[in-house]
Amino acid sequence: MTKFLSEEWLEQCKKYMHEKLDPEKDLKNVTTSLLGVVEHIPPDDSTMNFYLNIDHGHLIDFIVSSGDSYEKEATFVITGSYGTFRSILKGEINMTIALLKNRLKLKGNKINALRLMKPLDGVITSLREVTDEFEG
């Protein structure tokens, strides 16, 4: 079992992205950085972050950290509850729909973020493929 946001999850996600995602075909040679702020993580209502940096479709950096602060600057910051991120990774809701319905809050240009959703589907799929355990 690979628990969402664990070190094992991080390593398996990196491995999956490097081995199974084609920079051109799957990620459309996208260049962006994203900070995901996951709030209200059970059981102690904590906050964790994951930072993802992709350059021309290649994964450059993927980090998980805990707490309310983060060191990396990102083009986009997406903030949401643990439940929303869990629903996205379980395939119950699409990330674009979550943004449009304000279940996720976005810092950054919303039009540009929505343009990137299709190329980032490959990343979301890889996160979904290796995530099979959640809190609560």
HELIX and SHEET records of a PDB file:
HELIX    1   1 GLU A    7  LYS A   20  1                                  14    
HELIX    2   2 TYR A   82  LEU A   89  1                                   8    
HELIX    3   3 MET A   95  LEU A  100  1                                   6    
HELIX    4   4 LYS A  110  VAL A  130  1                                  21    
SHEET    1   A 5 HIS A  58  SER A  66  0                                        
SHEET    2   A 5 SER A  46  ASP A  55 -1                                        
SHEET    3   A 5 THR A  32  ILE A  41 -1                                        
SHEET    4   A 5 PHE A  76  SER A  81  1                                        
SHEET    5   A 5 LEU A 104  LYS A 107 -1                                        
END                                                                             
